[in-house]
Amino acid sequence: MTAVVQTFPVDQDCSRRAQQPSFVDKDDLRTTFALAMSAMYKAEVPLYGDLVRIVQEVNQARSSKDLPVEERLDLERHGAIRLGTPHELRTVRRVFAQIGLHPVDYYDLSVAGLPMHATAFRPIDPKALSKNPFRIFTTLLRPELLRPEPRQLALQLLGRRNIFSDELVLLLGVGEEQGGFFPDQAERFIAEAMKTFKWHSVAAATHEDYEILAAEHPILADITCFNSAHINHLTPRTLDIEMAEARMKQEGLAVKSRIEGPPARQYAILLRQTSFLALREHISFPVRVSTGLVPGSHKARFGEIEQRGAALTAKGRRLYDEILSEALQRMGSVDEGKDHEEAYKEVFAKYPDDWKALLEQGLVFFECRCTRSARGWTWSGPGSAVPLSRLLEAGVVETVPITYEDFLPFSAAGIFRSNLHSTSGDDDAAFEPFEDRESLESALGSPISDSASLYARLQAESLAKCANALGIDEIILDILS
């Protein structure tokens, strides 16, 4: 007996839409991207794998004592790349937009003697940050800061190279037109993007040209003499940078002389960083008059770790910068070593290290959260705008620091100098430094967000959310001086 199948007319367009896979979520794509970059870097720099293991072990030990493990901690990485031209930066911005990363803050590295400026690509939405806070610190060469001869050579080399595959550029156009990637496209996009950040063991410049550029500044040779924007480090986040640093030394890693950023505190602020020193890697240089290669070496890639603390308000950052300036002056008047670090810590003791003081003096951004005591609580005072101090006293809300998601230019410069051994002077630029945010935004083809505004928005949103949950119109910030 033959079964009779009854058919009905179907809207073919609706049928196709139902069968069509949806776009890959950008947060998920960012995680895939970060994991692919981590796997590639681990294969290229095996010591990075050791570093990740050390940090994970320290985080487990530290969290088991007195710190909770953040859900995002094991995923947390930041990478760093160095670009040579506005075209490279604009294309990289398009790549990062597809994984939910946006340019935040302008960093003028010329004040630290580096011919570059930078921005950091990162998620800006709180939910996106909680899913995966992967960041890329991205520098752009400023050729106008170089002397004529190396500038001309650098621009000549950069003009010859193309760090993006044709397939990647094609996929970028498709993703931008569609508004995202379907799964098969996303897989190809990740594979092609990794080619942009892959290490090349054969230089794109002769050894003679490399030496000319390295003499001007080692970082200039790294930017211009290779056919990729190779990752120069990937950085896992630790809960205890001193403990991690000690473990790195125990395992024989060559660790830089000091931790960059503020000294150890009870209430961590901003960012602290250290690294194992850049590796001397074997590379080959083409010969100008033949098709042969000659052996050589290059130092650029290192292994960094970081510990993140509270984001500072404009007032808090001004105080930090004032104290940092004083601390650096004090350090310059004493010998390197123990006295050097003691002078640094002594000056930084001026910065409040008590949560109540940090909050009341308006030095930190914070998130307001309702507690269990908020259930059934009602406001019996006058009006519908309630002072935050009253809510804290009643125990119906609590304040917690908003994590600093960004970077410190002097810390970045300190890491770079430690790993590149600049011959142009440790602290004095060979050029007149100046800030040029407009130029970087022009190269990006987009504005750069201000991190302080993002933190202020997060704080305001948390206050509004608490007010709504408590059934009041507004929470007044009466405790901030």
C-alpha positions as CSV (number, residue, x, y, z in Angstrom):
1,M,0.0,0.0,0.0
2,T,1.4,3.3,-1.0
3,A,1.3,6.1,1.6
4,V,-0.4,9.3,0.5
5,V,1.5,12.4,1.4
6,Q,-0.6,15.5,1.5
7,T,1.3,18.6,0.4
8,F,0.5,22.3,1.0
9,P,1.7,25.3,-0.9
10,V,4.7,26.9,0.9
11,D,6.1,30.4,0.7
12,Q,9.5,29.6,-0.8
13,D,11.1,32.8,0.6
14,C,9.9,31.9,4.1
15,S,11.2,28.3,3.7
16,R,14.6,29.5,2.6
17,R,14.8,31.9,5.6
18,A,13.8,29.1,8.0
19,Q,16.6,26.9,6.6
20,Q,19.2,29.7,6.5
21,P,21.6,29.5,9.5
22,S,21.8,32.6,11.7
23,F,24.8,34.8,12.1
24,V,27.5,33.8,14.5
25,D,27.2,35.9,17.7
26,K,30.0,38.4,17.8
27,D,30.9,37.6,21.4
28,D,31.2,33.9,20.5
29,L,33.2,34.8,17.4
30,R,35.5,36.9,19.6
31,T,36.1,33.9,21.9
32,T,36.9,31.7,18.9
33,F,39.3,34.4,17.6
34,A,41.0,34.7,21.0
35,L,41.4,31.0,21.4
36,A,42.8,30.7,17.8
37,M,45.3,33.5,18.5
38,S,46.3,31.9,21.8
39,A,46.8,28.5,20.2
40,M,48.9,30.1,17.4
41,Y,51.1,32.1,19.8
42,K,51.6,29.0,22.1
43,A,52.8,27.1,19.1
44,E,55.1,29.9,18.1
45,V,56.3,30.8,21.6
46,P,56.2,27.6,23.8
47,L,57.1,29.7,26.9
48,Y,53.7,31.4,26.6
49,G,52.1,28.0,27.4
50,D,54.2,27.8,30.5
51,L,53.1,31.4,31.4
52,V,49.4,30.5,31.1
53,R,49.9,27.5,33.3
54,I,51.7,29.5,36.0
55,V,49.0,32.1,36.0
56,Q,46.2,29.5,36.2
57,E,47.9,27.8,39.1
58,V,48.4,31.1,40.9
59,N,44.8,32.1,40.3
60,Q,43.5,28.8,41.7
61,A,45.7,29.1,44.8
62,R,44.8,32.7,45.4
63,S,41.1,32.3,44.8
64,S,40.9,29.4,47.2
65,K,42.1,31.7,50.0
66,D,40.3,35.0,49.9
67,L,39.3,36.0,46.3
68,P,36.4,34.8,44.2
69,V,37.1,33.4,40.8
70,E,35.6,35.6,38.1
71,E,33.8,33.7,35.4
72,R,35.8,35.5,32.7
73,L,39.2,35.1,34.3
74,D,40.3,32.0,32.5
75,L,39.4,33.6,29.1
76,E,40.9,36.9,29.9
77,R,43.8,37.9,27.6
78,H,45.1,41.0,25.9
79,G,47.3,41.0,22.9
80,A,49.4,43.7,21.3
81,I,50.3,44.4,17.7
82,R,52.3,47.1,15.9
83,L,51.1,48.6,12.6
84,G,53.0,50.7,10.1
85,T,50.4,52.6,8.0
86,P,47.0,54.2,8.3
87,H,45.6,51.6,5.7
88,E,46.8,48.8,8.0
89,L,45.1,50.4,11.0
90,R,41.8,51.0,9.2
91,T,41.7,47.4,7.9
92,V,42.5,46.0,11.4
93,R,39.7,48.2,12.8
94,R,37.3,46.6,10.3
95,V,38.6,43.1,11.3
96,F,38.1,43.8,15.0
97,A,34.7,45.3,14.5
98,Q,33.5,41.8,13.3
99,I,34.4,40.3,16.7
100,G,32.9,43.2,18.7
101,L,36.0,45.2,19.5
102,H,36.0,49.0,19.4
103,P,38.8,51.6,19.7
104,V,38.9,53.0,23.3
105,D,41.3,55.8,24.5
106,Y,44.2,57.5,22.8
107,Y,47.8,56.7,24.0
108,D,50.6,59.0,23.1
109,L,53.7,56.9,23.4
110,S,56.0,59.7,22.0
111,V,56.2,61.1,25.6
112,A,58.0,58.0,26.5
113,G,60.4,58.1,23.6
114,L,58.6,55.8,21.3
115,P,57.7,57.0,17.7
116,M,54.1,55.6,18.0
117,H,50.7,56.3,19.3
118,A,48.0,53.8,20.0
119,T,44.5,52.8,20.9
120,A,43.1,49.7,22.5
121,F,40.4,47.6,20.8
122,R,38.0,46.1,23.3
123,P,34.3,45.3,24.0
124,I,32.4,48.3,25.5
125,D,29.1,46.6,26.4
126,P,29.0,45.1,30.0
127,K,27.5,41.9,28.8
128,A,30.1,41.6,26.0
129,L,32.9,42.2,28.6
130,S,31.5,39.5,30.9
131,K,31.4,37.0,28.1
132,N,34.9,37.6,26.8
133,P,37.0,40.8,27.6
134,F,39.6,40.1,25.0
135,R,41.6,43.3,24.1
136,I,44.2,44.2,21.5
137,F,46.6,47.1,22.3
138,T,47.4,48.5,18.8
139,T,50.1,50.9,18.0
140,L,50.7,52.9,14.8
141,L,54.0,54.2,13.6
142,R,54.4,57.9,13.5
143,P,56.9,58.4,10.6
144,E,56.9,62.2,11.1
145,L,58.8,61.7,14.3
146,L,61.7,59.9,12.6
147,R,64.8,61.4,11.0
148,P,64.6,61.7,7.2
149,E,66.8,58.7,6.2
150,P,65.2,56.0,8.3
151,R,61.8,57.6,7.7
152,Q,62.2,57.2,3.9
153,L,63.4,53.6,4.2
154,A,60.6,52.7,6.6
155,L,57.9,54.1,4.3
156,Q,59.5,52.3,1.3
157,L,59.4,49.0,3.1
158,L,55.8,49.5,4.4
159,G,54.7,50.6,0.9
160,R,55.8,47.2,-0.5
161,R,54.0,45.0,1.9
162,N,50.5,43.7,2.2
163,I,49.6,42.0,5.6
164,F,46.0,41.1,4.6
165,S,45.1,38.1,2.4
166,D,42.7,38.7,-0.6
167,E,40.3,36.3,1.0
168,L,40.3,38.2,4.3
169,V,39.5,41.5,2.5
170,L,36.7,39.8,0.5
171,L,35.2,38.3,3.7
172,L,35.4,41.7,5.4
173,G,33.3,43.2,2.7
174,V,30.8,40.4,2.9
175,G,30.5,40.6,6.7
176,E,30.0,44.3,6.6
177,E,27.4,44.1,3.9
178,Q,25.5,41.3,5.6
179,G,25.9,42.6,9.2
180,G,27.8,39.5,10.3
181,F,29.1,36.1,9.4
182,F,27.3,32.8,8.9
183,P,29.1,29.8,10.5
184,D,31.1,28.7,7.4
185,Q,32.1,32.3,6.7
186,A,33.1,32.8,10.3
187,E,35.4,29.8,10.2
188,R,37.2,31.1,7.1
189,F,37.3,34.6,8.5
190,I,39.2,33.3,11.6
191,A,41.6,31.3,9.6
192,E,42.4,34.2,7.2
193,A,42.7,36.7,10.1
194,M,45.3,34.6,11.9
195,K,47.5,34.9,8.8
196,T,47.7,38.7,9.5
197,F,49.1,38.1,13.0
198,K,51.3,35.2,12.3
199,W,55.1,35.2,12.9
200,H,57.3,35.2,9.8
201,S,60.8,33.8,10.2
202,V,62.0,35.4,7.0
203,A,62.3,39.1,7.1
204,A,60.9,41.4,4.4
205,A,64.0,43.6,4.5
206,T,67.7,43.0,4.0
207,H,70.0,42.8,7.0
208,E,71.5,46.1,6.0
209,D,68.1,47.8,6.0
210,Y,67.2,46.1,9.2
211,E,70.3,47.5,10.9
212,I,69.6,51.0,9.7
213,L,66.1,50.9,11.2
214,A,67.1,49.1,14.4
215,A,69.8,51.8,15.0
216,E,67.1,54.5,14.8
217,H,64.9,52.5,17.2
218,P,64.5,48.7,17.7
219,I,60.8,49.0,17.6
220,L,61.0,50.6,14.2
221,A,62.7,47.5,12.8
222,D,60.0,45.3,14.3
223,I,57.2,47.3,12.7
224,T,58.7,47.6,9.2
225,C,60.8,44.6,8.4
226,F,58.2,41.8,8.4
227,N,55.2,40.8,6.3
228,S,52.8,40.5,9.1
229,A,51.5,42.4,12.2
230,H,52.8,39.6,14.4
231,I,51.6,39.4,17.9
232,N,54.4,40.6,20.2
233,H,52.7,39.3,23.3
234,L,49.5,37.8,24.7
235,T,48.8,38.6,28.4
236,P,46.8,36.4,30.8
237,R,45.3,38.1,33.9
238,T,46.4,37.1,37.4
239,L,44.9,37.7,40.8
240,D,48.4,38.0,42.4
241,I,51.1,39.4,40.2
242,E,53.8,39.1,43.0
243,M,53.0,35.4,43.4
244,A,53.0,34.8,39.7
245,E,56.3,36.7,39.2
246,A,57.9,34.6,41.9
247,R,56.7,31.4,40.2
248,M,58.1,32.7,36.9
249,K,61.5,33.2,38.5
250,Q,61.4,29.8,40.1
251,E,60.8,28.1,36.7
252,G,63.8,29.9,35.3
253,L,62.1,32.6,33.2
254,A,64.1,35.8,32.6
255,V,61.7,38.3,34.3
256,K,62.0,42.1,33.8
257,S,63.5,44.0,36.7
258,R,60.3,45.5,38.1
259,I,56.5,45.4,38.0
260,E,55.1,48.3,36.0
261,G,52.2,50.4,37.4
262,P,51.2,51.2,41.0
263,P,52.8,49.2,43.8
264,A,51.0,46.4,45.6
265,R,48.0,47.7,47.6
266,Q,45.1,46.3,49.6
267,Y,42.7,47.7,47.1
268,A,44.1,47.4,43.6
269,I,43.8,50.2,41.2
270,L,44.3,50.5,37.4
271,L,46.8,48.0,36.1
272,R,50.1,46.2,37.0
273,Q,52.2,44.4,34.5
274,T,55.4,42.4,34.1
275,S,56.8,40.0,31.6
276,F,59.5,37.5,30.8
277,L,62.0,39.2,28.5
278,A,61.8,39.1,24.7
279,L,63.3,36.1,23.1
280,R,66.3,36.2,20.7
281,E,64.8,34.5,17.6
282,H,66.5,33.2,14.5
283,I,65.3,34.8,11.3
284,S,66.6,34.9,7.7
285,F,67.2,38.1,5.7
286,P,67.0,38.3,1.9
287,V,70.1,39.3,0.0
288,R,69.6,42.4,-2.2
289,V,71.6,41.1,-5.1
290,S,70.6,37.5,-5.2
291,T,67.8,35.1,-4.3
292,G,69.6,33.7,-1.3
293,L,69.1,34.3,2.5
294,V,71.5,35.1,5.3
295,P,71.0,34.1,8.9
296,G,70.3,36.7,11.6
297,S,68.2,37.3,14.7
298,H,65.5,39.6,16.1
299,K,64.0,40.3,19.5
300,A,60.4,41.4,19.8
301,R,58.1,38.8,21.3
302,F,57.8,38.3,25.1
303,G,55.4,36.9,27.7
304,E,53.4,39.4,29.8
305,I,51.1,39.0,32.8
306,E,48.8,41.6,34.3
307,Q,46.7,42.3,37.4
308,R,43.7,44.6,37.1
309,G,42.2,46.8,39.7
310,A,39.6,49.6,40.0
311,A,39.0,52.2,37.3
312,L,39.8,55.7,38.5
313,T,37.7,58.8,38.0
314,A,39.2,61.9,36.5
315,K,39.9,63.1,40.0
316,G,41.5,59.8,40.9
317,R,43.6,59.7,37.8
318,R,44.9,63.3,38.4
319,L,46.0,62.2,41.9
320,Y,47.6,59.1,40.5
321,D,49.5,61.0,37.8
322,E,50.7,63.6,40.3
323,I,52.0,60.8,42.6
324,L,53.5,58.9,39.7
325,S,55.4,62.0,38.6
326,E,56.7,62.5,42.1
327,A,57.6,58.9,42.5
328,L,59.6,58.8,39.3
329,Q,61.5,61.9,40.4
330,R,62.3,60.3,43.7
331,M,63.4,57.1,42.1
332,G,65.7,59.1,39.8
333,S,67.5,60.4,42.9
334,V,68.4,57.0,44.4
335,D,70.3,54.0,43.2
336,E,68.7,51.1,41.4
337,G,67.6,48.2,43.5
338,K,65.9,48.0,46.8
339,D,66.1,51.7,47.6
340,H,64.7,52.4,44.2
341,E,61.5,50.5,44.8
342,E,61.2,51.6,48.4
343,A,61.3,55.3,47.2
344,Y,58.5,54.4,44.8
345,K,56.3,52.7,47.4
346,E,56.9,55.5,49.9
347,V,55.5,58.2,47.6
348,F,52.6,56.0,46.5
349,A,51.6,55.6,50.2
350,K,49.9,58.9,49.7
351,Y,47.2,57.3,47.6
352,P,44.3,56.2,49.8
353,D,44.2,52.4,50.2
354,D,40.8,52.0,52.0
355,W,37.6,51.4,50.0
356,K,35.6,53.8,52.0
357,A,38.1,56.6,51.5
358,L,38.4,55.8,47.8
359,L,34.7,56.0,47.5
360,E,34.0,59.0,49.6
361,Q,36.8,61.0,47.9
362,G,35.4,60.2,44.5
363,L,38.6,58.5,43.3
364,V,37.1,55.3,41.8
365,F,34.2,54.3,39.6
366,F,31.9,51.8,41.3
367,E,29.0,49.6,40.6
368,C,26.0,49.8,42.9
369,R,24.2,46.5,43.7
370,C,21.2,45.7,45.8
371,T,21.7,43.3,48.6
372,R,19.4,40.6,50.0
373,S,18.3,43.2,52.7
374,A,16.7,45.2,49.9
375,R,13.8,42.7,49.8
376,G,10.8,44.3,51.4
377,W,12.7,47.5,52.1
378,T,10.8,50.8,51.7
379,W,11.9,54.4,51.9
380,S,10.2,56.3,54.7
381,G,12.1,59.6,54.3
382,P,11.0,62.7,52.5
383,G,10.9,62.8,48.7
384,S,11.8,60.0,46.3
385,A,15.5,60.7,45.8
386,V,17.5,58.8,48.4
387,P,21.1,59.6,49.5
388,L,23.5,56.7,48.8
389,S,24.9,57.0,52.3
390,R,21.5,56.2,53.8
391,L,21.2,53.1,51.5
392,L,24.7,51.9,52.5
393,E,23.9,52.5,56.2
394,A,20.7,50.5,55.9
395,G,22.6,47.7,54.1
396,V,20.2,47.6,51.2
397,V,22.9,48.3,48.6
398,E,26.7,47.7,48.3
399,T,29.4,49.3,46.1
400,V,32.0,47.3,44.3
401,P,34.8,48.7,42.0
402,I,34.4,48.7,38.3
403,T,37.4,46.9,36.8
404,Y,39.8,49.0,34.8
405,E,39.7,47.5,31.3
406,D,42.3,49.8,29.7
407,F,46.0,50.5,29.7
408,L,48.7,52.9,31.0
409,P,51.0,54.5,28.4
410,F,54.1,54.6,30.7
411,S,53.6,51.0,31.8
412,A,53.4,50.0,28.1
413,A,56.5,52.0,27.3
414,G,58.3,50.4,30.3
415,I,57.5,46.9,29.0
416,F,58.6,47.8,25.5
417,R,61.9,49.3,26.6
418,S,62.7,46.3,28.8
419,N,62.2,44.0,25.9
420,L,63.7,46.0,23.0
421,H,66.7,47.6,24.8
422,S,66.3,50.9,22.9
423,T,69.6,52.6,22.0
424,S,67.9,55.9,21.7
425,G,67.8,56.5,25.5
426,D,65.7,55.1,28.2
427,D,63.6,58.1,29.0
428,D,64.5,60.9,26.6
429,A,62.9,61.0,23.1
430,A,65.1,61.8,20.2
431,F,62.3,63.9,18.9
432,E,59.9,66.5,20.3
433,P,56.9,64.5,21.6
434,F,53.4,65.7,20.9
435,E,49.9,64.2,21.1
436,D,48.0,63.8,17.8
437,R,44.6,62.1,18.5
438,E,43.0,63.6,15.4
439,S,45.6,61.9,13.2
440,L,45.0,58.5,14.8
441,E,41.2,58.8,14.4
442,S,41.7,59.8,10.8
443,A,43.8,56.7,10.2
444,L,41.1,54.6,12.0
445,G,38.3,56.1,10.0
446,S,36.3,56.3,13.2
447,P,36.2,58.2,16.5
448,I,37.9,56.8,19.6
449,S,35.7,56.2,22.7
450,D,36.7,57.7,26.0
451,S,37.1,55.1,28.7
452,A,36.1,57.5,31.5
453,S,32.8,58.1,29.8
454,L,32.2,54.4,29.5
455,Y,32.9,53.8,33.2
456,A,30.7,56.8,34.2
457,R,27.9,55.3,32.1
458,L,28.3,51.9,33.8
459,Q,28.2,53.5,37.2
460,A,25.1,55.6,36.3
461,E,23.3,52.6,34.9
462,S,24.0,50.6,38.1
463,L,22.5,53.4,40.2
464,A,19.4,53.6,38.1
465,K,19.0,49.8,38.2
466,C,19.2,49.8,42.0
467,A,16.8,52.8,42.3
468,N,14.3,51.0,40.1
469,A,14.6,47.8,42.1
470,L,14.1,49.7,45.3
471,G,11.1,51.6,44.0
472,I,12.7,55.1,44.3
473,D,13.3,57.7,41.6
474,E,16.9,58.4,42.2
475,I,20.0,57.6,44.3
476,I,21.9,60.8,45.3
477,L,25.7,60.6,45.4
478,D,26.0,62.5,48.6
479,I,29.1,60.7,49.9
480,L,31.5,61.8,47.1
481,S,33.6,64.8,48.0
